[in-house]
Amino acid sequence: MTFYFDNAATTKIKPEVLSEMMPYLREEYGNPSSLYGIGRSAKRAIDTAREKVAKLINCDKYEIYFTGCGTESDNTALKGIAYRFKDSWNKDVKNTDEAKSEKNHIITTKIEHHAILESCKNLEKQGFEITYLDVDKDGLINLQELENAIKEETILISIMFANNEIGTIEPIEKIAELAKQKNVIFHTDAVQAIGNTPINVKELGIDMLSLSGHKIHAPKGIGALYVRKGIEFDSFMNGGHQEKNKRAGTENLAGIVGLGKACELAKENLEYHIKHVRGLRDYYIEQVLKNIKNVKINGSMKYRLPGNANISFIGIDSTALLLELDKAGVCCSSGSACNSSEATPSHVLTAIGLDSETAKSALRVTFGEFNTRAEVDYLLQNLKQCVMKLRNLK
Ligand code: PLP
């Protein structure tokens, strides 16, 4: 039996999502660009899904672009804006030191997901200058430092809504306000925040937002990017005219339908979801603190995703702990799923100032809608035993 506590890595497809998708994998398999009946019906299904995604974050459906995943949404946001500005650079100075006086500056943070960090590294090689903001011990950026970093050449600020490892929620509304004042585009990676906290892009003043299906009970391989009307961005895929020429390639019809349904359910369930996962998370933390010695909670307790608990079990290697828990059928994570096999401590835990030993002993437990109190008790019981066993081995 599997006891799944890794909902930040991925989530189970909801039955309602799957049943909504099935007709588009069986009978309604037309290409949305085709003019005959099943093609037109596919196009309509995409349109309906677009509306549902838009409703979740309160934007217009024409401001939603479907992508292949959260990583692609992040790449599209960063490169889409960067390339648009690069086009206006003086052609003679492109990729040279002189290009540095062009509009080429992007601000992000040291704790972003690799989808952002690696895109930034790639852009650096192309002549862009990137500022990586520090965060405090809770994982929060400093707004004054952000303001100081903005300069004439700044084209984009990309700061995640909530962190995937420690769950810290950044001051998004204030960042957006600052970006607007300085006339800089603001993108946020909301892959972890979506469905876990209310997001209203209009009220918050967000210009661009990335989200991913598999974190909210839709399948893997489908994502979306919100781009506020009026913001121009380049596409880096060449091909057909899908997604208003911004994302070439035949649409992932069933995936899009699934994402639409998952967004609809996320909107309906948001209040219940937050209350449920927060209840389980708070109980888990309370019991860990009561029953296991020498632990440290990582990240902010105030500005935190409701289902995230990241705790260091000092003296223990979290990979060994994960493997012990796995023997009992318990799934959790030592950091983000993408770097859990790496031996180096997580860049997020290093950025919040943890020493290597504390960082390497961090266990991320992320709760979801399907978890129950009885499952948390099972987790706690096994966790205590595993921690004792591994500490006794020393
Ligand atoms: N951004 C954040 C904050 C994430 O947590 C993830 C996935 O874990 C991604 C981006 C990438 O999303 P995807 O797996 O859909 O490519």
Residues whose N, C-alpha, C, O or C-beta is under 5 A from the ligand:
A	BS01	PLP	A8 A9 C69 G70 T71 H113 A115 A162 N164 D189 V191 Q192 S212
